[in-house]
Amino acid sequence: MHVLKRDGRKEPVHFDEITARIKTLCYDLDMNYVDPSIIALRVITDLYSGVTTVELDNLASEIAASMINQHPDYAILAARIAISNLHKETKKTFSEVIADLYDAKNSITNKRLPIISEKYYKIIQSNADKLNSAIIYDRDFNYSYTTYKMLETNHLLKLNGKVVERPQHMLMRVAIAIHDDDIDKAIETYNFLSKQYFIYPAQTLDTACTVTQQMASSFLLTMSGDSIDGILDTLERSAVLCHYNGDIGFNVHCIRAKNTPIRGTGGVSNGLVPMLKAYNTSIATVSRKNTEQVTVYLEPWHADIFEFLDLKKNIGEEKLRAKDMFYALWTPDLFMQRIFNDDVWSLMCPHECPDLIEAYGEEFELLYTRYEKEGRFRKQIKARDLWLLIIQTQFETGTPYIVYKDHCNRKTNHQNLGTIKCSGFSTEIIQYSSSDEIAMCNTASIAVNMFVDPIKKTFDFNKLKEIVKIVTYNLDKMIDANFYPLPEIKLSCEKHRSIGIGVQGLADAFILMRYPFESQEARKLNIQIFETLYYGALEASCEIAIKKGSYVSYKGSPISKGMLQYDMWNAKPTDLWDWNTLKKKIEEHGVRNSLLIAQMSDAFMAQMLENNVSVEPYTSNIYVIHALSKQFRIVKPRLLRDLIEKKLWDENICNKIINNDGSIQNIEDIPNELKLLYKTAWEMPQKTIFDMAACRGPFIDQSQCLNVHMIDPLEKLTSMHFYAWENGLKSSICHVIISGSETE
């Protein structure tokens, strides 16, 4: 039996050579648990004559991945084998890889088809020695097996279907895209990215330095109008953004309800459903993703609300469904009050009851009740009947999201621009948009667990602030570096310069500090982290304004009048930072960015840095990996290491955790200390999620994406939505995740 080497030579297969190859990658691993010979033996049993060394490495890495439950070091070894294989298959020198991508050709026509833009190609080649020497390839080995496989499949750049880029190349490419020819700043950003302090969304990693550098993740659209031209124009805009991998939120409040007369034709409107069905089909056609990337927002007084709620359901006529989009309710206070008081709710057509979408708060209530008195409504129902249908729809489909219109408009720094009419694809982006302006947000996620000293059990707020300021500077630069597929986006960005900084790994930080998620210590740290986030971002934005000036629409904004986000909540910051001095500095110089903080729930960004998603508690203490054409349920590394440290880890404990679907609460051998630390979202009151959200809300000038995990939600959903509303949250529940359901 022989193996085919990378240079084409044939050599006999030797067990000892396979073992030695694996053993060289076992440095700093616990060899009491990790046995290279076992992996080599399993590799040998699956060999065939003519197997390539690439296939050997792939098989060895998958076998190691399948053994992770024996010890977490097998996960490290699996990644090392896979990444070592990548290093052997790709060029080391960054500038050479960029040159190959710039010189790319169509494999069929042989015509030039550059992947890298000429501008960035020239910058990189002009600074090749400095950039090449700055890259530290050993940091590739910090990625887990699952993260590396995700990068290999979806994000590392390819030529003719073959990966040519290493993870460190990708990160340096992102840094260059942000900083242009400021090479020192690019190397600084590269180092923080590669040390895993923060990360950008997939759109940034995928397109940085390419010919279509569309690095933003979120866009907000308002309908161009209720006419045929307006509907088709908005559809075209949405399709363009989906083509460029943008995630979209748009509102349809202005579309006239079904059976409304159309003066120009003498006919009547077909309402929302046929239009959204057409949007659904068109967007799915042009989308480059395999998942939904559009959320549609509607106010609950719209006469087509019942049909709207049915659009994502799996039962019913297909012609009345549009399942490839998500749906959300832009909910006024008056609706919540009517539900609470068990009052009547009136359904109206925006064509017959104009200006409701432009009003909020008391102005909305006066206008709405005036239309009721004038009898302009289409139908009156019990508010609670509609609410029950909303809750049942959330139970069936996980949506609609609930976002509070009045809270969003009362607590935004965009008050001077006009009425905000929707959020984004998820519910964390809250910005003004209009028919003339498409809001856009460049985002970043900071790994807050990186600031914990697990030995001393301390949190480094000064280091966090330093990183926040770097991220703020970077995101502001990205606004100018970005490719804008539509002029309405560029207009909005140049006027308002909104960015969105969030965190990940909050649950990981709590575990490292040994704070149970529900503890008072965790709640205090939660507040201090977000206060630091907001303070650092404001300080950096003010420093940029000193050099470059405030954003164009600054005049008349709440912040120009000395009002920060926590003032809008009637809250007071802690004594962690000197807010009075910062306020005076802002009063004198202004800020460069109208909005700064948005707490996203992005699984991709969390996986990139090997952390728990967003600000959520763990949903399970196990996860699934794919290897050897199988699925393996693996105990999460933090718990596994804690159990090993306490000499509790063995096959019996492993099986108990897996058989309990990742819960450790009923396993007698595990001490209460660990049970408290590793309690999952399913095992704690969801009120905790909202309490934590309300505590950090005064330091989030956009909003938060909150998911809830429930076993029996129907009785509890109403109380949770009202609790969120009463506590002033702008967004209530994004996804309702139900145990054992299709939405889990």
N, C-alpha and C positions, 0 to 999 in steps of 0.2 A: 504494500500500500504506500502511495506517495502523496505528497502535498505540493501544490503549485505555489511557488514563492511570488512575491510582488514583482520581481524582475523577470518572471517567466520561467525561471529554473524549476526543475523537478527534484525533490529530495525525499528520501524515505521518511516516514512518520516515526518519531521517537517520543515515547511517553515521557522520558526524562527532560527532553527539550520543552515540551508543553508545560510540564510542572515548573521548570526553571523560569520560563517566560511569565507564568502567573506569579511565581514567588517574588520576582523582582518588583512587582507592584504591591507587595504586601507590607511595605515599610510602614512602621508606626501602627500596625494593626495588632490586635490581641491574638497571638498565635496559639493561645490556649483554646480558642474557639474556631479560628480560621485555618482550614487545612487545604492548601493548594492541590495536594495529590488527589483528594476526593473529586475536585472539579476536573482535574486532568483525566482521571479515570472515566468520568461520565462523558467527557469530550471524546475520548478514544472509542467508547462504545457506539457513538453516533457517527463515526467517520466513514467516508467512502473514498476510494482511490480517485485522486484528482481534485480533492477539496482544496480551496484556496486558503491562504493564511488569513485573509479578511473574514472568510466564513468561519474559520477556527476561532478567531477573536470574538466574533459575534455570538457564536455558540457558547464560548466560555463565559462571556459577560451575562448572557441570559441564564446560564446555569447558576452563576453566583447570585444573580438577582432572585432566583427561585429559592435561595437558601437564607434570605434575609432574616426570617423568623428565628434562625438559630443564633444569630448575633448581628447587630447593626453594622458591624465592620464588613459584612458581606455586601452590603449596599455600596459602601465606599469602594470595595474591590470591583464590583460589577461596573461601576462608573469608570474606574481607572482603566479597566480593560478596554471598554468601549471608546474612551477618549484617547487612550494610547493608540488604538487602531486608527482613529481619525487623524491623529498627528502623523502617523506613518503614511496616510493616504493623501495628505494635503501639504501644500508649501508652508514653510515656517514664516517666511518674510512677508510682513503685512503689505508693503508697497508692491511686491510681486503679485500677490493675490488681487489687489485692487487693479493692477495693470491688466491682469487676465480678465477681470470682470468688465473693465472699460473696453477691452478689445473683443468682447464677446460677439459671436456671429450666429445667425440663424443656421441651425444644423442642416436644414433642407436647402435653402436658397443661397447659403454662404454669404449673405449680406450682413454688414455690420449691424449689430443690435446691442449697443452698449447698455449695461446695467447700471454702472456708475456714471454720474454726470461728469462732464468735462471740467467743470469748476473744481469739484472736489478731487478729481484725478490729479489735476495740476497742483493743488495744495499739498496733497499727500506725497507726490513725487518730489516736490521742491523741498520737503522736510522729511524725506524718507529715512535718513540715518537716525535722526532724533526720535521719530515715531517708532521705528523698528526696534530700537534699543530700549524703549520705554515699556514694551509689552512683556508681561510676565506670564509665560504659558503654563507654569505650574498651577496657576489659579483656575485653569480649566478643570482641574481635578477636584475642585470644591463643589462641582455640580453633582447632584445625585443621578442615579441611573435613569429614573423616570424623567427628570428635567432635561438631561442630555438628549434622551430619545425624542422628547417634544421639540427641542431645538433642531435636532437633525432632520426631523420630518417636516417641520413647518416654518422655521425661521432663519436658519443659516443659509446664506446665499449659495445658489447652485449654478453650474454650467452644464447644459444638456442633461439635466436630471441628476447630476453628481454633485455632492456637497464639496465645495472648494474652500469654505470659510471655517475658521475655528471660532469658538465662543469669544475668545479675547479679541480676535479681529472684529467681530460684530460690535463689541463694546467700544473699541477704539473708533470704529466707523461712526457710531452714535455721537461720541465726544467731538469728533471733527465736524459733523453736521451742525452741532450746536455752536461751536466756537470758531468755525471758519479757519482763518490763518493765525488765530491766537493760540499757538501750539502749546505754550505753558499751561494755559487754562484747560485746553483739551486733555492734556496728560493728567492734570489734577482731577478732572471729571472722570476720565478713564479709571484712575486708581480707586476712586470712591465706588464706581460702578462694579469694578472687578473684585473689590473687597466686600461687596454686597451690602452697602449701606442704603442704597436706594436703587430703584429701577423705573423704567418708563414702560408704557403700554406696548403691546405687540406692534401697533401701527408704527411706532417710532423705531423699534428694532428692525422691522422689516424694510422700511423705506429710507432710512437715514443714508444720505450721500447718493441715493439713486436718482435716476432721471425724473422720477415723480416723487419728490420728497414730501409726502403728505403724512406728517408725524402726529397729527392730532387724533384723538380717539372719540370725541363727542361733539355733536352738532345739534342745534335747536332751531327748528323752522316754524314759522307761522304761515298759514295759507296765504298765497298771493291774492286770493279773492274767492268769491262764491260763484264766479262765472266759469264758463267752460275754459276760457283762457287761464284763469287763475288756478283752476284745478289741475290742468295739464302742465302749467308752468311749475307748480309745486311738485307734481309727479316727476317731471324731468330733473328738478333740483335733487330730489330724494334719490333718484336712480343714479345720478352722477356721484353723489356722496357715497352710496353703497358700493359703486364700482371702485371707488378709491378707499374702500375698507372702513369708512366712517360708520360709527354707531349714531343713530338718529332718534330724536324725539320731536314729534310735530303735533300740533293741535288742530282739531277740526271743528272747534266751537262755532265758527262762522258759517258752516255749510247748512243751507236751509233744510228743514226737516222734510220727511216724505209727504207728498201730496200738497206741497206749497206751490201756488200758481207761479208760473214763469211768464212774465209780461211779454218778453220778446218773442216767444214762440206760441203762446196760448196753451201750452201744456202744463204739466205739473212736475215737480221735482221727484226723483226716485229716492232721495234721501242718502244717508251715509253708506249703507251696506254695499250697493253696487260700486260706488266710488272706491271704497276700501278694498273690495274684492279685486278691482282692477289694479290698485296700488300693490296689493299683496302679490299678484301674479307678475307684474312688471318688475318689482324690486327683486323677487326671487330669481328672475331671469338674468339680471345683470350682476347680482351679488357674487362676490368672490369667496364668500364664507359658506360654511355648511350649517350655520346656525342663524337664528333670528338676529337682526340688527336694527330693528325699527320698533319704537313704542309710540302708540297713538293716544293722545290725550283728549278727553271730552269732559265738559262740565255736566253735572248730573241733572240739570234742569232741561237739557236738550230733549226734544220730543222723541228722538230716535234712541233714547238711552237703553230701552229693553233689547232692541236688536243689536245694539253695540255690545252689550254684555254677553250676547250669545256667540260672538264672532270666533272665539277660540275654542268653543266646546267641541267635543268629539262626536256628539250625537246631533241629529237634525240634518236638514238638507244642506248638501255641500255648497250649493249656490248662495247660501246665506252664511257661509263660513269663510274666514280669512285667517288661517291658523299659523301662518308664517310670520306674524307680527305679534307683539305684546300690546296690552291695552292698560290704560291708566285713567283715573278720575281726578280732575282738577277741582277740588272740593271746597266750596265756600263755607264759611262759618254758619251761615243761615241754614244750610242743609243739615249740619250736625245738630243745631239747636232744634230744628223741627223734628228730627228723630228723637232727641232727648225728651221733648215735650209731647211726643206722639201726636204731632200736628199734620195737617194736610200739606202736600208738596205739589206744586204746579209745574207741568211740563210745557215748554214753550218752543217756538221756532225763532232762531236768531234773526231771521228776515222780518218777522212780524213784531219782534220785541228787541229792537236794536240797542246796542251799547252795553248790554250786560257783560260782554266779554272784556270790555274796557274798564269796567268798574270793579272795585273790591271794597270790603269793609262796609261802613255805613252807607256809602254812596251806592253800592250794589244793593243793599237791603232796601233802601228807599225806592230805587228804580224797579226792583223785582216786585215789591209789594204794590207799587203803583200799577204795574201791568196786571197784577192779580185783581186789583179793584176794578180795573177797566175791562176785565174779562178777556184778556188777550191770550190766555193759556189755551193749549190744545186739550189738556186733560188734567184732572186733579186726582191724586192718589194719596194713600196714607204714606207718609215719609218712611215709616218703618217697613212697609211692604216692599218698597224699592230697596231699602237697606238689606232686608233679608235676602233678596235676590242677589245683591252684590256679594254678601257673605257666602252664599251657596256657590256662586261662580268662583270665588276665591278658593273654596274647598275643592271644586272640580278641576280647576285649571291652574291654580296658583296665582292668578291675577283676577281683577285689575289691581294695579298698584294704587295706593291712596296717597295723594299729595294735597296739602292744605293751601289753597289759593291765597287766602288772606294772610296767613303766617308768612308765606313766601314773599308777598309784596310788602308787608309791614316791616320785615326784617332783612331787607336787601339794600345794598349800597347802590343799586340801580334804580332807586325810587325816582330820581330826576329824569330818567329816560322814558318812562311810560309803564304801562301795566305788563307784568310778566304773565305769560299765558300757558307756559308748560315747562316741564323739566326735560331731561335728556332721555337717552335709552334706558338708563337706570335713574334713580331718583336723587342722585347727589349733585347734579349740575343744575343750578337755578340761575338763569341769566335772561336778560331782556332780548327778545327777538321780534322782528316785524317783517312785513312783506319786503322791506328794503334791506334788512339786516339779518343774516344767518349767524347766530351765535356759535362760537367754537371755543373749545377748551383744551389746551395742552395740559397733561396731567403727569404726576409722578407719585410713587408710593415709597415711603421711607420705612425701613425695617426697625421698629422701635426696640426690638429685643437686642439689637446690636449695642445699645447704650447701657445694658445691665452688666455689672460686674458680679458674676454668679458666686464668687468666693466671698466678697465683702457684702453682697446683697445690697448694692447701692445702684442708683440710676444717675447717669451723667447728663444733666440737663444742659450744661454748657456745650458739650459736644453735640447734643441734639440740635441746639440752636445754630451752631456752626454749620451743620449739614443742611438744615432748613434754609439758611441764607444762601448756600451754594445752589441748592435746588431752585430757589426763587430766581436767582440770577440766570440760571440755565433756562428755565421755562420762559422767562422774559425774552431771552435771546432766540428761543425757538419760534416765537411769534414772528420775528423778522426773517427767520431762515426757512419758514414753512412754504410749501407749494400750495397755492389756493386754487382749487378747481373751479370756484365761482367767485365773481367780484363782490357779491353780497357778503361773503365770509371775510374777505380782506377788509372791507369797509368796517365791519363790526370789530374785528381784531385791532385795527389801527386806532379806532376811537376809544375802545374800552380796555383792551389788553388784559382780559381775564385769564387767570391760571387756576389750576386745582391741585393742591397738595394734600395727600392723605397718608395714612399709615397702614401697615400690615404687621402681623406678629404681636398684637397686643396680648393675646392669650399666652403666647410664648414668653413675653416679658414678665407677665404675672407668675408663670411657672418658675422662671429663673429666679425671681424675687421671693419665691415660695409664698405667694399671695393667692389664696383661692379666689376664683373669678367673682364670687358674691361678697367678698370681704370688704370692709371699710377701707383697708389699706389699698386694695385694688381700685376702689372708686376714687380715692384721693390721687393715686398715680395717674389714672385716666384723665382727670381734670388737669393735672400739672403737665402732662404730655401735650394736650391740645392747647393749653395756654401758651406753652413754649412754641408750639407750631405757629400759632397766630402771631405771637410777638416777634418771632424770628423772621417770618415772612413779611410782616409790616415794616420791620426795621430795614430789611434788605430792599424792599420796594421803595422806601423813603430815600435810601442811599442812592438807588438808581435814579430817582426823580431829581436829586441834587445835581446829577451829571447830565441827565437827558430831558428833564422836565416831567411834569405830571402827565397822566393819560389825557387825551383830548377832551373827554366828556366829564372831567373831574369837577368843574365848577357846578355848584348846586347840589352835589351829591351829599349824602349824610356825612361821609368822612371829611368832606371839605368844611363841614360845620362842626367838626370835633366829635362826631358821633361814631363810635366803633360798634362792632357787632354785639359785644356784651352790654352796651348801653341800650340797644334795642330790646334786649331781654330783661332789662332792669336788674342785671346781675352785676356783681362785683368780682374782679379778679383776685387771686391770692396775692401774697406779698413776695412771690417768687421773682417777679420782674418789676422794673421801674416804669410803670405805665404812664405816669404823669410826665416824665421827661420825654418819652416817645411821642406822646400826644402833642407836646409843644413843638417837637421837631417836625411832626407831620403838618401841624398848623402853619409852620413857616415854609416848608418845602413841598408839601403834598406827597403823593405816592405815585408810582409808575403803573400800578395795576389796580383795576377797580375791584376785583375779587381774587381771593388767594387760596382759600381752604375748601376742599370738597372731599368728603370721606367716601371713597368708592369701595365697592366690594368686587374685586377683580381677582379671580382665581388664577389667571395667567401670571399676573405680577407676583402673587404670593408664591406660586410654585417656582418662579424664577429664583427667588431668594430662600426657598426651602422653609417657608413660614406658614403659619395658619392664616387663613384669609381675613384681611381687614381687621375690624374690631370685634369679630365674632368669637364666642367660645368654641372650643373643639366640638365638632358635630359627632365625632367618633374617635376612639383611640386605635382604630385600624384604618388602613387604606388598601387600595387594590393596585397591583402592578400587573403588567402583561409581559410574560416571558415564556419562551418555549411553546408558543401558541396556546397558552393557558392563562387563566387569571389566578393570582395568588393574593390571599388576604394577609396583610402584613401589619404587625403591631408597630405603632408610631415610635420613632427613635427616642424621643424624650422619655416616654414612659418606660420603654424597654431598658434604657440606660439606668433609670432610677431603680428598676427592679433588679438589674444586675448588681448595682451598687449595694443594694440591701440583701443580696444573695437569695433572691426569691425567684429568679428567672430559671425556668426549665420548660420542657415540652408540655407538661401538665398545665402550668399557668398560661402558656401561650394558647393552648386549645380552649381553656376556659374563657379567655378574653375574646377569642374569635367566635366561640359558640354563644357568647353573650352580646354579639354584634358590636363589639368595641366598648362595652360598658364594663367597669370593674367594681361597680357598687355592691354587687351581691357575691363577690369572691372573698371568702372568709380569710384567705391567706394574706391578702393585701391590707396593709395598715390604713387606718382612717386618714392619716396625714396625706397619703397619696390619693385616696378616694376623693378628698375635698379638692385637691389640686387638679385632678383629671376628671372632674364631673363634666359631662357633656351638655350641649344645648338642650337635649331632650330631657335632661334630669334636673334642670333648674327652672324656676319660675320665669316666664318670658317677660314679666315685669322688670326683672333685672336688666334685660336688654334695653328697655325704654328708659329706665332710671339712669343707666350709664350714658345713653344718648342725650338725655336732657341735661345731665351734668356737663357734658362737653359742648353742647349746642351753642352756648354763648361765645365760643371761640371758633365756630365754623360759619363763615360768611356766605357759603353756598348751602349745601345740605349734606345729608347722610343717606346711604343706601343700607336699609335695615332688613334683614331676613329673619323670619321666625320659624321655629321648628316645633311642631305640635303633633300630638297623638290623637287628640279629640278636639278639633278646633272650633266647631260650630258654636259651642257655648261660650268660648273664650275670646273669639275674634272681635266681637263687638266691644267688649270691655277694653281690649288692647288698643283698638283704634281710638276710642274715646280717651283713654289714658294718654296716648300720644298727643292727641289734639289739645287736651286740657293742660298738658305740660309744655305747650308751645312749640312742639316739634314741627318743622316744615314738611317733612316727609314722615308718613306712618310706615306701613309695611310695604316693602317692595315685593319679595317673593314669600308666599306662604308655603312652607315645605312640610308636607304631611307624611308621617311615618307609614310606609307600606304603600304609598300612592304613586301614581305616575309622575307627580311633581317632585318626588323626593330626589 
